[in-house]
Amino acid sequence: MRSAKAVVIGSGPNGLAAAITLAQAGVDVDVHEAEARPGGGLHTAELTLPGFVHDVCSAVFPLAMASPFFRSLGLPVDWIHPPAPVAHPLDDGTAVVLERDIGATMAGLGPDGKRYRALVQPLVENWAAVEPVLLGPHPPRPAAIGALVRALGPATLGRSVRAALAAASPFAQASFHGPRAQALFAGNAAHSLLPLERRPSAGFGLALTALGHAVGWPLPRGGACSISDALVGRLQALGGRLHLSSRVDELPVADLVLADVAPRELLRIAGGRLPERYARGLARYRHGPGAFKLDWALDGPVPWRASECGRAGTIHLGGTLEEIAASERAPWERRSSERPFVILAQQSLFDTTRAPAGRQTAWAYCHVPNGGTTDMTDRVEAQVERFAPGFRDRILLRRVTPPGALEAANRNFVGGDINGGAMDLAQLLFRPTRRLVPYRTPVEGLYLCSASTPPGGGVHGMCGAAAARLALRDLEAR
């Protein structure tokens, strides 16, 4: 492979994972990044006031902690695990908490505790077998499927698969009798950006719940940029080169080209070289709701009514299952919810590098129609104020980032879609088109390695690693 040359387009986590995989095999690698800094969504900046450090996009990283590829690199990232991964405050002044310990989580769920354990514990105890099927490469290898069957047993595996493929709202209502467990599950499922009445939204809730126990929902000390910095450092140590402010507008000449881009960007760059049928498939690729993001510089911690929220790195603000479902349904109907479900991270409570002494930061977003232009600032802050009276009084400065601004900063976030495309059943495994091997395009030597390929959105690098390994096998065969 030492005489082979590769070009990787895009330096997001998948692009860097692809480049590192190629460089490890001895391929000569150049990475071209359109922006002036690497990392894609893995970026940290002083968005509000000097000394207040905010994650520009990704902020909390259960999938990075679970990623077999990242784990294999032994990256020098200082991971911080808040005492509790997730808290979900309720209107009665309490909060239901996803603890690292299953028993501790059960204690807050009342009569639903045993049902929760029966659902989650088999996956957590056998996470080593679940992980390669969940995170790929895709399609899952027969050996990985066989190991999962042996670990869980056919009956438990069947129940888990049916749960994963279900819609979150009916599944939560059937599985849990009380509002606390239903709300906790709904908040995790809402990360899918799917209506909770649509399959497989329950699968996202189940996976994120199990991840909370198996690996946690950690955050990196110093911000998301510490992950991208570590990946760039590893690439350069292997001899790979990174070119910033280097936009690619046509297919480069190389033995291998791997594109960490959205399908429409691949169409643009390929410039008519893709077969018509494949190009039509890329053009039909669907994107999900956008994100409306807020960053705050605060003069103190968020004044949560429920003290348990002070132990969690991530807070889900949405009240009941029914309210969360209504919020997540709205963007798909081209509406912006009056009471949006809000995902909030309070990194500076656990990482003193994020804010000046005595001050705090907070990071939050809600889901809106793709490309939506409604200003959600008041609605988001009203949801925080609902569970933390006096929050607005602590705001020193806010930074508002609507979907259009997200796309302007990163062309992969089409319409503010941070998941790389809708992740419903039709586009979960067969993305970007219906091909058994999703990473390979019909053009020899050209591969797609973005979150628009399995396993999809999230910071894990597995799309890039899987595409690069396939490319290496193809190159060797050629």
Helices and strands as residue ranges (DSSP letters): E 5-9, H 13-24, E 28-32, E 44-45, E 54-55, H 62-66, H 68-73, E 79-80, E 84-89, E 95-98, H 102-107, G 110-112, H 113-125, H 127-135, H 142-152, H 154-164, H 168-175, H 179-189, G 190-192, H 201-214, E 219-220, H 225-237, E 241-243, E 256-259, H 263-270, H 276-283, E 290-298, G 307-311, E 312-317, H 321-329, G 330-333, E 342-345, G 347-349, G 352-354, E 360-368, H 377-387, G 392-394, E 395-401, H 403-409, G 414-416, H 425-428, E 446-448, H 462-477
